[in-house]
Amino acid sequence: MSNPLSKFFVAAGAKRLSAVEAQPEISNQHEFNGVVGFREIFGPNRITFDTDFLYLTDEENKEESESGHLTWYDARENHPLRTEFRLYYSTNNPMRMAQEGDMVIIAKTTDDKLLVIICPKDSTHESQLLWLFGLEESERKFVVKEYGDQKSDLGFAGKLIVSSLGLEIEEEEPDYLNDMLGRFGVKLPSTFIFSEYARNTFKDQVSAIEAPDEALISWMMWEEKLFRTFEKHSVQEKLRTGFGQDGLDVDDFISFSLSVQNKRKSRAGYAFENHLAVIFDQNDINYSKGVKTERNNKPDFLFPGIAEYFDTTFPTERLTMLGLKTTAKDRWRQIIPEADRINPKHLVTLEPAISKNQTDEMRAQAVQLVIPKSISPTYSEVQQKELICLEDFISLVRVKQ
């Protein structure tokens, strides 16, 4: 099932917020300026859209979302010659959090709703969304782009970003549902077993030795499809039986919904770790996984192993540490204290388009980013020169080994 950008979005436009847009208490206007580029998208007549407002920052605990409305209208609609289109937004918390210079992206979805996404200047979310929508920043006027002619699949990186906006990626492999139910029953096994099942059922030929970057992403995407297939079946069964004793218990419904979301996130992290371990095994790389170093820290992978790490006679330059984060955000700093003897530390992540501010700070903190080859193009050309791929990392460790 293909998932092109046009499946989710009709068009989008981006610009930087001015002081009066970001601080409506100053002007009381509650309007976005420079909106004429949306006329081809919204038309000549007044219309009000149901709108989701999102404030996305690299500090995940500070993100905010709220539903509201945007109204498109011509302030000069009674004038015979002049037009002056405006875009009025309802009061909402994400816009209260906005600052002058933040990036705002207004996107029309295929279900005729709008998304208003505000990102701090030079943040990872800003970098990701400009890449996703193929937009360039503008100071005064919205630069608008339509997506009707885009038919190619979003790929791993694009799907990750679209999912971060709260949109559901529909990917299933229904032909495997009966097989999974027959093997595992109504409850999925541990992620270790399920990751093994995903690798064993993946049809395409992919070599973890000749193409480790391709193998990692292929296995991750395939396991996600299988998991979503099983998840959909489980959720449908739960919906049939209802929530609580009367089937209408709201608290039980919320609890179930949260458990589904948390299971998605945790399984992705474990799958990432499982597939990496198999890739290292197939490349005959020695390592210890999840062992304790100083202060009970637990780096994800130590090369060649924990015995060598604590052997003070073993050359420090032959030690390597790899932390992993499916998405980095501000959590990448967690790997810094995990192995005192090792510098630099390596971090492998599936996060696309991390901001230059963040990658510069990583370099200053002696953290070397490892980015799978298919995700690397989401980074700027300058950043790409400082990245290594998984194949490069394996070569590095093999030389030390």
LINUR-V328544 format. One record per residue. N is the residue number from 0. RES is the residue in three letters. PSI is psi in whole degrees, 0 to 359 (999 if undefined). OMEGA is omega in whole degrees, 0 to 359 (none if undefined). Layout:
n:res:psi:omega
N:RES:PSI:OMEGA
N:RES:PSI:OMEGA
//
This chain:
n:res:psi:omega
0:MET:118:182
1:SER:144:179
2:ASN:78:177
3:PRO:165:179
4:LEU:327:181
5:SER:345:176
6:LYS:336:185
7:PHE:327:188
8:PHE:139:175
9:VAL:316:183
10:ALA:164:176
11:ALA:154:177
12:GLY:150:183
13:ALA:148:172
14:LYS:172:175
15:ARG:144:181
16:LEU:135:173
17:SER:172:181
18:ALA:318:184
19:VAL:332:178
20:GLU:321:184
21:ALA:343:181
22:GLN:74:185
23:PRO:341:179
24:GLU:339:178
25:ILE:314:185
26:SER:343:182
27:ASN:25:186
28:GLN:328:180
29:HIS:39:182
30:GLU:150:172
31:PHE:137:179
32:ASN:166:176
33:GLY:41:189
34:VAL:5:187
35:VAL:333:180
36:GLY:343:180
37:PHE:359:185
38:ARG:320:179
39:GLU:336:182
40:ILE:316:187
41:PHE:342:179
42:GLY:183:186
43:PRO:352:188
44:ASN:155:178
45:ARG:135:178
46:ILE:142:178
47:THR:130:182
48:PHE:138:165
49:ASP:133:189
50:THR:137:171
51:ASP:123:178
52:PHE:130:181
53:LEU:133:169
54:TYR:112:187
55:LEU:120:179
56:THR:161:179
57:ASP:345:173
58:GLU:102:191
59:GLU:330:181
60:ASN:356:179
61:LYS:7:178
62:GLU:151:185
63:GLU:144:176
64:SER:149:181
65:GLU:144:177
66:SER:148:179
67:GLY:213:183
68:HIS:151:169
69:LEU:134:179
70:THR:125:178
71:TRP:125:181
72:TYR:161:177
73:ASP:112:181
74:ALA:345:179
75:ARG:32:187
76:GLU:338:179
77:ASN:358:179
78:HIS:133:185
79:PRO:337:187
80:LEU:329:189
81:ARG:149:171
82:THR:147:178
83:GLU:88:185
84:PHE:142:180
85:ARG:161:181
86:LEU:106:186
87:TYR:133:179
88:TYR:145:177
89:SER:155:179
90:THR:134:181
91:ASN:157:183
92:ASN:317:178
93:PRO:320:179
94:MET:332:175
95:ARG:330:181
96:MET:345:185
97:ALA:150:179
98:GLN:155:174
99:GLU:133:181
100:GLY:347:175
101:ASP:153:175
102:MET:133:172
103:VAL:132:177
104:ILE:125:175
105:ILE:120:184
106:ALA:134:175
107:LYS:126:182
108:THR:167:182
109:THR:349:174
110:ASP:23:172
111:ASP:33:171
112:LYS:169:176
113:LEU:148:169
114:LEU:130:172
115:VAL:113:186
116:ILE:123:178
117:ILE:130:180
118:CYS:138:175
119:PRO:148:180
120:LYS:134:177
121:ASP:22:178
122:SER:166:177
123:THR:320:178
124:HIS:318:178
125:GLU:312:180
126:SER:317:182
127:GLN:316:185
128:LEU:324:175
129:LEU:322:177
130:TRP:313:182
131:LEU:312:185
132:PHE:356:180
133:GLY:39:184
134:LEU:158:173
135:GLU:148:182
136:GLU:149:179
137:SER:141:183
138:GLU:323:191
139:ARG:320:185
140:LYS:146:176
141:PHE:128:171
142:VAL:114:190
143:VAL:141:180
144:LYS:139:178
145:GLU:156:187
146:TYR:15:183
147:GLY:331:183
148:ASP:5:181
149:GLN:113:185
150:LYS:350:182
151:SER:149:182
152:ASP:147:182
153:LEU:333:184
154:GLY:175:184
155:PHE:311:184
156:ALA:315:181
157:GLY:321:180
158:LYS:324:179
159:LEU:317:181
160:ILE:316:179
161:VAL:319:179
162:SER:327:180
163:SER:343:178
164:LEU:3:178
165:GLY:11:179
166:LEU:141:185
167:GLU:125:175
168:ILE:117:181
169:GLU:105:177
170:GLU:121:182
171:GLU:160:172
172:GLU:73:187
173:PRO:335:180
174:ASP:342:182
175:TYR:358:185
176:LEU:311:182
177:ASN:323:179
178:ASP:317:179
179:MET:319:179
180:LEU:322:178
181:GLY:323:181
182:ARG:317:192
183:PHE:351:185
184:GLY:207:185
185:VAL:355:181
186:LYS:129:180
187:LEU:149:177
188:PRO:188:176
189:SER:157:180
190:THR:327:178
191:PHE:312:180
192:ILE:319:182
193:PHE:323:177
194:SER:320:177
195:GLU:318:177
196:TYR:319:180
197:ALA:315:180
198:ARG:321:183
199:ASN:336:181
200:THR:357:180
201:PHE:122:190
202:LYS:321:186
203:ASP:147:177
204:GLN:121:177
205:VAL:129:185
206:SER:124:177
207:ALA:345:178
208:ILE:311:183
209:GLU:330:183
210:ALA:68:183
211:PRO:326:179
212:ASP:316:180
213:GLU:320:180
214:ALA:315:181
215:LEU:308:183
216:ILE:320:180
217:SER:315:180
218:TRP:320:179
219:MET:315:182
220:MET:321:181
221:TRP:317:178
222:GLU:322:178
223:GLU:319:178
224:LYS:315:180
225:LEU:318:180
226:PHE:316:180
227:ARG:326:177
228:THR:312:180
229:PHE:320:180
230:GLU:316:180
231:LYS:317:178
232:HIS:315:182
233:SER:318:180
234:VAL:319:179
235:GLN:320:178
236:GLU:320:179
237:LYS:320:179
238:LEU:326:179
239:ARG:322:183
240:THR:339:178
241:GLY:186:187
242:PHE:126:181
243:GLY:185:184
244:GLN:324:181
245:ASP:1:180
246:GLY:358:185
247:LEU:20:183
248:ASP:113:184
249:VAL:317:180
250:ASP:320:178
251:ASP:321:178
252:PHE:314:180
253:ILE:317:179
254:SER:317:179
255:PHE:317:180
256:SER:316:179
257:LEU:322:180
258:SER:324:178
259:VAL:314:180
260:GLN:316:181
261:ASN:323:180
262:LYS:323:177
263:ARG:312:184
264:LYS:313:184
265:SER:321:180
266:ARG:324:179
267:ALA:318:179
268:GLY:315:179
269:TYR:321:178
270:ALA:318:177
271:PHE:311:180
272:GLU:316:181
273:ASN:313:183
274:HIS:323:177
275:LEU:317:180
276:ALA:318:179
277:VAL:320:178
278:ILE:317:177
279:PHE:320:179
280:ASP:313:183
281:GLN:340:177
282:ASN:11:178
283:ASP:42:178
284:ILE:128:178
285:ASN:139:180
286:TYR:162:166
287:SER:142:185
288:LYS:127:173
289:GLY:29:179
290:VAL:161:185
291:LYS:137:173
292:THR:223:180
293:GLU:146:173
294:ARG:32:179
295:ASN:20:173
296:ASN:150:183
297:LYS:88:175
298:PRO:151:183
299:ASP:313:179
300:PHE:134:172
301:LEU:133:180
302:PHE:137:357
303:PRO:347:177
304:GLY:175:184
305:ILE:328:179
306:ALA:315:179
307:GLU:325:181
308:TYR:318:182
309:PHE:0:175
310:ASP:106:185
311:THR:345:178
312:THR:349:180
313:PHE:131:185
314:PRO:127:181
315:THR:323:183
316:GLU:348:178
317:ARG:2:177
318:LEU:145:177
319:THR:142:176
320:MET:138:177
321:LEU:117:170
322:GLY:155:178
323:LEU:139:177
324:LYS:121:177
325:THR:316:171
326:THR:136:188
327:ALA:304:185
328:LYS:224:180
329:ASP:6:183
330:ARG:355:181
331:TRP:334:181
332:ARG:343:181
333:GLN:338:183
334:ILE:345:188
335:ILE:317:182
336:PRO:11:192
337:GLU:346:179
338:ALA:96:188
339:ASP:329:185
340:ARG:342:191
341:ILE:130:177
342:ASN:125:3
343:PRO:166:174
344:LYS:146:180
345:HIS:142:179
346:LEU:120:175
347:VAL:132:181
348:THR:157:176
349:LEU:7:182
350:GLU:121:176
351:PRO:153:166
352:ALA:47:173
353:ILE:140:185
354:SER:155:178
355:LYS:325:176
356:ASN:315:181
357:GLN:315:182
358:THR:328:175
359:ASP:319:179
360:GLU:322:177
361:MET:315:179
362:ARG:320:179
363:ALA:331:179
364:GLN:12:179
365:ALA:44:174
366:VAL:121:179
367:GLN:120:181
368:LEU:136:173
369:VAL:115:185
370:ILE:124:177
371:PRO:147:189
372:LYS:319:185
373:SER:343:180
374:ILE:337:183
375:SER:322:181
376:PRO:347:177
377:THR:348:179
378:TYR:158:179
379:SER:161:180
380:GLU:322:178
381:VAL:316:180
382:GLN:320:184
383:GLN:331:179
384:LYS:339:183
385:GLU:356:180
386:LEU:155:166
387:ILE:154:179
388:CYS:177:181
389:LEU:321:178
390:GLU:318:178
391:ASP:318:181
392:PHE:316:179
393:ILE:319:178
394:SER:318:179
395:LEU:312:181
396:VAL:323:180
397:ARG:319:178
398:VAL:316:179
399:LYS:323:183
400:GLN:999:none
//
